[in-house]
Amino acid sequence: MQRLTTTPFGRTLSAAVLETIDRVEAGGPVPHIDKWEVFRQLCTARQAFGVTDRDLTVLNALLSFHPGKILGDNAPLIVFPSNKALSERAHGMAESTLRRHLASLVAAGLLLRHDSPNGKRYARRGAGGELVRAFGFDLKPLLVRADEIAHAAQAAEDAAERMRMRREEVSLLRRDALNLVLYGQEAGLSGDWEKLLNSLMETHKALRRRLDAGTLDALHNEMSELLDLAQAMLTDAEKMSGNARRYERPIQNSNTDDSDLEPSLEKERSGGPSTNPEMVHDQKEPRIPLGLVLKACPDIEPYSPHEIRHWHELVAVACLVRGMMGISPSAWAEAQRAMGPENAAAVLAGMLQKVEDIRSPGGYLRRLTQKAEDGAFSPGPMIMALLRGGES
């Protein structure tokens, strides 16, 4: 089938189009390729070619008009669907939108136009029904650039894998730092643990977004430094604590108000709130399914070493995360006493999902606890609001 045209009808010729024409007309052997395989590779490498997912939707529709799976020089490579037919296969895309995305594919050097004298798309056939001449979109640039597309796809996959590994490393560093900070805080060791917890919370917020490689590298360095600082603070605090015990010199602060202290064992024995979730014997049962909570609050799942399948596993993860959110042991224990451990864990999961909007998680949880004690709060509406994407 002859190619008679090199310039588009009624459109300005660009340097990009001329470059594509030169590549196509350069001659030389070109591989026969599976059109859907090169399309999948192009989807992976779309950023390297400057095309969008909507551009690729149109290309997918165009490829569907090419008979067979293989693109090769021994078969016609010009497709000539009408705008109506192309729109139907592009999920009803408007014609004006189609034209815009077709222009983007041409500008990216993935298609060539072979326009008829009046700009219409059609084909002429010989006496035997074979195609003699066609006016439409030439798919040969995909054939000529198949190796380039494959290499770009591999590079994109390698970069994505490096990003996944870097993100995993940041998550592991954050987890180690969080465990050390929570240990220091729960053990009552001296140190600015709250400051470190605030830094960890900022990292959690950042990891919820899509980050580029540079930002992930910066977060990795920040988490490494924070982990080193937590280890150093813990070592210093334990040395100081050991020296104090050795010389039997108790550390006291005469200005400390007893009401600011966390609940003691005496308070636990006398019926006060317990800091240990396993010692909370409230039998309040959750009225919402665990699966619904996890669907509405997916941000809590990465903090579990395995898939959360039971309520007690969610409670355990919530006990870990509450410290990172700056919620004190007393506030957490009061919430469990008032709501029951499972309901309190569901509430905390909901708070974590909206943590960026909560100025003081500890104070917010105490308010919800008070409402629960008054019989004016249950986690069900909060979880359903998150599920619907509304405000909790």
C-alpha positions as CSV (number, residue, x, y, z in Angstrom):
1,M,0.0,0.0,0.0
2,Q,1.4,3.4,-1.0
3,R,2.1,6.3,1.3
4,L,1.6,9.4,-0.7
5,T,1.4,12.1,2.0
6,T,3.9,13.5,4.5
7,T,2.2,16.6,5.7
8,P,-1.1,17.0,7.5
9,F,-4.2,18.6,6.1
10,G,-5.0,22.1,7.5
11,R,-2.5,21.8,10.3
12,T,0.8,23.5,11.0
13,L,3.8,21.3,10.4
14,S,6.1,21.0,13.4
15,A,9.7,19.9,14.0
16,A,8.5,16.9,16.0
17,V,6.4,15.7,13.1
18,L,9.3,16.1,10.7
19,E,11.6,14.1,13.1
20,T,9.0,11.3,13.1
21,I,8.8,11.3,9.3
22,D,12.6,11.1,9.1
23,R,12.6,8.1,11.4
24,V,9.8,6.3,9.6
25,E,11.4,6.9,6.1
26,A,14.9,6.1,7.2
27,G,14.4,2.5,6.1
28,G,16.3,-0.5,7.5
29,P,15.0,-3.6,9.2
30,V,12.3,-3.2,11.9
31,P,11.1,-5.9,14.3
32,H,7.6,-7.3,14.1
33,I,6.0,-6.7,17.4
34,D,2.9,-7.5,19.4
35,K,0.9,-4.3,19.3
36,W,-0.6,-4.9,22.7
37,E,2.8,-5.6,24.3
38,V,4.2,-2.3,22.9
39,F,1.1,-0.6,24.2
40,R,1.6,-2.0,27.7
41,Q,5.2,-0.9,27.6
42,L,4.1,2.6,26.5
43,C,1.7,2.8,29.4
44,T,4.6,2.1,31.8
45,A,6.9,4.6,30.0
46,R,4.3,7.3,29.3
47,Q,6.0,10.0,31.3
48,A,9.2,9.5,29.1
49,F,7.1,10.2,26.0
50,G,5.0,13.0,27.5
51,V,1.6,11.4,27.0
52,T,-1.2,11.0,29.5
53,D,-3.5,8.1,30.3
54,R,-6.3,9.8,28.2
55,D,-3.9,10.0,25.2
56,L,-3.3,6.3,25.7
57,T,-7.0,5.6,25.8
58,V,-7.3,7.0,22.3
59,L,-4.2,5.1,21.1
60,N,-5.8,1.9,22.5
61,A,-8.9,2.6,20.5
62,L,-6.9,3.2,17.3
63,L,-4.9,0.0,17.8
64,S,-8.2,-1.9,18.0
65,F,-8.9,-1.0,14.3
66,H,-5.7,-2.7,13.2
67,P,-6.5,-6.3,12.3
68,G,-4.5,-9.0,14.1
69,K,-2.0,-8.7,17.0
70,I,1.3,-8.1,15.1
71,L,2.6,-4.8,13.7
72,G,5.0,-5.4,10.8
73,D,6.1,-3.8,7.5
74,N,4.5,-6.7,5.5
75,A,1.0,-5.5,6.5
76,P,-1.0,-2.2,6.3
77,L,-0.3,0.0,9.2
78,I,-2.7,2.9,8.5
79,V,-6.0,2.8,10.3
80,F,-8.9,5.0,9.2
81,P,-11.8,5.0,11.6
82,S,-14.4,7.7,11.5
83,N,-14.6,10.0,14.4
84,K,-17.9,8.4,15.4
85,A,-16.4,4.9,15.4
86,L,-13.3,6.1,17.2
87,S,-15.4,7.8,19.8
88,E,-17.4,4.6,20.5
89,R,-14.2,2.6,21.2
90,A,-12.8,5.4,23.3
91,H,-15.7,5.1,25.8
92,G,-17.8,7.8,24.2
93,M,-15.1,10.5,24.2
94,A,-16.2,13.8,22.6
95,E,-14.9,14.6,19.2
96,S,-13.2,17.8,20.3
97,T,-11.4,15.8,23.1
98,L,-10.5,13.1,20.6
99,R,-8.8,15.7,18.3
100,R,-6.8,17.1,21.2
101,H,-5.5,13.7,22.3
102,L,-4.8,12.6,18.7
103,A,-2.7,15.8,18.3
104,S,-0.8,14.9,21.5
105,L,0.0,11.4,20.1
106,V,1.3,12.9,16.8
107,A,3.3,15.5,18.7
108,A,4.9,12.8,20.8
109,G,6.0,11.0,17.7
110,L,3.8,7.9,18.2
111,L,1.5,8.4,15.2
112,L,1.7,10.0,11.8
113,R,-1.2,11.6,9.9
114,H,-1.7,10.6,6.2
115,D,-4.5,12.9,5.3
116,S,-6.6,12.8,2.2
117,P,-7.1,15.9,-0.1
118,N,-10.1,16.9,2.0
119,G,-8.8,15.7,5.4
120,K,-11.3,12.8,5.6
121,R,-10.2,9.2,6.6
122,Y,-11.0,6.5,4.1
123,A,-9.4,3.7,2.0
124,R,-9.5,2.6,-1.6
125,R,-9.4,-1.1,-2.5
126,G,-8.4,-3.0,-5.6
127,A,-10.5,-5.4,-7.7
128,G,-9.6,-8.2,-5.3
129,G,-10.6,-6.2,-2.2
130,E,-7.1,-5.5,-1.1
131,L,-6.2,-2.1,0.3
132,V,-4.5,0.1,-2.3
133,R,-4.4,3.4,-0.6
134,A,-5.5,4.5,2.9
135,F,-5.8,7.9,4.5
136,G,-5.8,8.0,8.3
137,F,-3.3,7.4,11.1
138,D,-0.1,5.6,10.5
139,L,1.0,3.2,13.3
140,K,4.5,2.7,11.9
141,P,6.2,5.1,14.4
142,L,5.3,2.5,17.1
143,L,7.0,-0.2,15.1
144,V,10.1,2.0,14.4
145,R,10.4,3.1,18.1
146,A,9.5,-0.3,19.6
147,D,13.1,-0.8,21.1
148,E,13.1,2.7,22.5
149,I,9.7,2.2,24.1
150,A,10.8,-1.2,25.6
151,H,14.0,0.4,27.1
152,A,12.0,3.3,28.5
153,A,9.5,0.9,30.1
154,Q,12.3,-1.1,31.7
155,A,13.9,2.2,33.0
156,A,10.5,3.2,34.4
157,E,10.0,-0.1,36.1
158,D,13.5,0.0,37.6
159,A,12.9,3.5,38.9
160,A,9.6,2.5,40.4
161,E,11.3,-0.5,42.1
162,R,13.9,1.8,43.6
163,M,11.1,4.1,44.9
164,R,9.3,1.1,46.4
165,M,12.5,0.0,48.2
166,R,13.3,3.5,49.4
167,R,9.8,3.9,50.7
168,E,10.1,0.6,52.5
169,E,13.4,1.6,54.1
170,V,11.8,4.9,55.3
171,S,8.9,2.9,56.8
172,L,11.2,0.5,58.6
173,L,13.4,3.4,60.0
174,R,10.3,5.1,61.2
175,R,9.0,2.0,62.9
176,D,12.3,1.4,64.7
177,A,12.4,5.0,65.8
178,L,8.8,4.9,67.0
179,N,9.4,1.8,69.1
180,L,12.4,3.4,70.7
181,V,10.6,6.6,71.4
182,L,7.6,4.8,72.9
183,Y,9.8,2.7,75.1
184,G,11.6,5.8,76.4
185,Q,8.2,7.6,77.0
186,E,6.5,4.6,78.6
187,A,9.5,3.9,80.8
188,G,9.5,7.5,82.1
189,L,13.1,8.1,80.9
190,S,14.2,11.7,80.5
191,G,14.2,13.1,77.0
192,D,12.2,15.2,74.6
193,W,10.2,12.3,73.4
194,E,7.2,14.5,72.4
195,K,9.4,16.3,69.9
196,L,10.5,13.1,68.3
197,L,6.9,11.9,68.1
198,N,5.9,15.0,66.4
199,S,8.6,14.5,63.8
200,L,7.4,10.9,63.3
201,M,3.9,12.1,62.8
202,E,5.1,14.5,60.1
203,T,6.8,11.6,58.3
204,H,3.6,9.6,58.5
205,K,1.7,12.5,56.9
206,A,4.3,12.8,54.1
207,L,4.2,9.1,53.3
208,R,0.5,9.3,52.7
209,R,1.3,11.4,49.6
210,R,2.9,10.4,46.3
211,L,6.5,11.5,46.7
212,D,9.3,11.9,44.1
213,A,12.7,10.3,44.5
214,G,14.4,13.4,45.9
215,T,11.8,13.8,48.6
216,L,12.0,10.1,49.6
217,D,15.8,10.4,49.8
218,A,15.5,13.4,52.1
219,L,13.0,11.6,54.3
220,H,15.3,8.6,54.4
221,N,18.2,10.8,55.7
222,E,15.8,12.5,58.1
223,M,14.6,9.2,59.5
224,S,18.2,7.9,59.8
225,E,19.1,11.0,61.8
226,L,16.0,10.7,64.0
227,L,16.7,7.0,64.7
228,D,20.3,7.8,65.7
229,L,19.0,10.6,68.0
230,A,16.4,8.3,69.6
231,Q,19.1,5.7,70.2
232,A,21.5,8.3,71.7
233,M,18.7,9.8,73.9
234,L,17.7,6.3,75.1
235,T,21.3,5.4,75.9
236,D,21.9,8.6,77.9
237,A,18.6,8.3,79.7
238,E,19.3,4.7,80.8
239,K,22.8,5.7,82.0
240,M,21.3,8.5,84.1
241,S,18.6,6.2,85.4
242,G,21.2,3.6,86.3
243,N,23.4,6.1,88.1
244,A,20.4,7.4,90.1
245,R,19.5,3.9,91.2
246,R,23.1,3.1,92.1
247,Y,23.4,6.0,94.5
248,E,19.8,5.7,95.7
249,R,19.1,9.4,94.9
250,P,15.5,9.5,93.7
251,I,14.7,12.2,91.2
252,Q,11.8,14.4,92.5
253,N,10.1,17.5,91.3
254,S,8.4,19.3,94.1
255,N,6.5,21.5,91.6
256,T,4.8,18.6,89.8
257,D,1.1,18.3,90.4
258,D,-0.1,14.8,91.1
259,S,-3.0,15.3,88.7
260,D,-0.4,15.6,85.8
261,L,1.0,12.1,86.5
262,E,0.0,9.0,84.6
263,P,-2.2,6.5,86.6
264,S,-0.3,4.5,89.2
265,L,-0.7,0.9,90.2
266,E,-2.6,2.1,93.3
267,K,-5.1,3.8,91.1
268,E,-5.5,0.7,89.0
269,R,-6.2,-1.4,92.0
270,S,-8.7,1.0,93.3
271,G,-10.7,1.0,90.1
272,G,-9.0,3.8,88.2
273,P,-8.2,3.6,84.5
274,S,-5.6,1.0,83.6
275,T,-2.7,1.8,81.3
276,N,-2.5,-1.9,80.1
277,P,-5.2,-2.8,77.6
278,E,-5.1,-6.4,78.6
279,M,-6.2,-5.3,82.2
280,V,-9.3,-3.5,80.9
281,H,-12.2,-5.8,81.6
282,D,-15.0,-3.7,80.1
283,Q,-17.2,-6.0,78.1
284,K,-18.6,-3.4,75.6
285,E,-18.8,-5.1,72.3
286,P,-18.2,-3.3,69.0
287,R,-21.4,-2.9,66.9
288,I,-19.5,-2.3,63.6
289,P,-17.7,-5.1,61.6
290,L,-13.9,-5.1,61.8
291,G,-13.8,-5.2,58.0
292,L,-15.8,-2.0,57.7
293,V,-13.4,-0.2,60.1
294,L,-10.4,-1.3,58.1
295,K,-12.0,-0.3,54.8
296,A,-12.8,3.2,56.2
297,C,-9.5,3.6,57.9
298,P,-6.7,1.9,55.8
299,D,-3.9,4.1,57.2
300,I,-3.6,2.1,60.3
301,E,-2.9,-1.2,58.6
302,P,0.8,-0.5,57.6
303,Y,1.6,-0.3,61.3
304,S,0.7,-4.0,61.8
305,P,3.4,-6.6,61.0
306,H,0.8,-8.8,59.4
307,E,-2.8,-8.5,58.1
308,I,-5.3,-7.4,60.7
309,R,-7.9,-10.2,61.0
310,H,-9.2,-9.9,64.6
311,W,-10.2,-7.1,66.9
312,H,-7.5,-7.9,69.4
313,E,-4.9,-7.3,66.6
314,L,-6.5,-3.9,65.8
315,V,-6.3,-3.0,69.6
316,A,-2.6,-4.0,69.7
317,V,-1.8,-1.8,66.7
318,A,-3.9,1.1,68.2
319,C,-1.8,0.9,71.4
320,L,1.3,1.4,69.3
321,V,0.0,4.2,67.1
322,R,-1.6,6.2,69.9
323,G,1.9,7.2,71.2
324,M,2.9,8.4,67.8
325,M,-0.2,10.6,67.7
326,G,0.8,12.2,71.0
327,I,-2.0,10.6,73.0
328,S,-1.0,9.9,76.6
329,P,-1.4,6.5,78.3
330,S,-4.0,8.0,80.6
331,A,-6.2,9.4,77.8
332,W,-6.0,6.0,76.0
333,A,-6.8,4.0,79.1
334,E,-9.8,6.2,79.8
335,A,-11.1,5.8,76.3
336,Q,-10.8,2.0,76.5
337,R,-12.6,2.0,79.9
338,A,-15.4,4.2,78.6
339,M,-15.9,2.7,75.1
340,G,-14.3,-0.8,75.4
341,P,-10.9,-1.7,73.9
342,E,-12.4,-2.5,70.4
343,N,-14.5,0.6,70.1
344,A,-11.6,2.7,71.3
345,A,-9.3,1.1,68.7
346,A,-11.9,1.9,66.0
347,V,-12.1,5.5,67.1
348,L,-8.3,5.8,67.1
349,A,-8.1,4.3,63.6
350,G,-10.7,6.9,62.5
351,M,-8.7,9.7,64.1
352,L,-5.5,8.5,62.4
353,Q,-7.3,8.6,59.0
354,K,-8.1,12.3,59.6
355,V,-5.0,13.2,61.7
356,E,-4.1,16.1,59.5
357,D,-7.3,17.9,60.5
358,I,-7.0,17.2,64.3
359,R,-5.0,19.9,66.1
360,S,-4.7,18.0,69.4
361,P,-5.4,14.2,69.1
362,G,-5.1,13.7,72.9
363,G,-7.6,16.4,73.7
364,Y,-10.0,15.3,70.9
365,L,-9.9,11.7,72.2
366,R,-10.7,12.9,75.7
367,R,-13.7,14.8,74.4
368,L,-15.0,11.7,72.6
369,T,-14.4,9.7,75.8
370,Q,-16.5,12.2,77.8
371,K,-19.3,11.9,75.3
372,A,-19.1,8.1,75.4
373,E,-19.4,8.2,79.2
374,D,-22.5,10.4,78.8
375,G,-23.9,8.0,76.3
376,A,-23.7,10.5,73.5
377,F,-21.1,8.9,71.3
378,S,-20.3,5.7,69.5
379,P,-17.8,5.0,66.7
380,G,-20.3,3.8,64.2
381,P,-21.3,7.2,62.7
382,M,-17.6,8.3,62.6
383,I,-16.6,5.2,60.6
384,M,-19.6,5.5,58.2
385,A,-18.8,9.2,57.6
386,L,-15.2,8.2,56.7
387,L,-16.5,5.4,54.5
388,R,-18.6,8.0,52.6
389,G,-15.7,10.4,52.4
390,G,-17.5,12.9,54.6
391,E,-16.5,14.7,57.8
392,S,-16.3,12.5,60.9
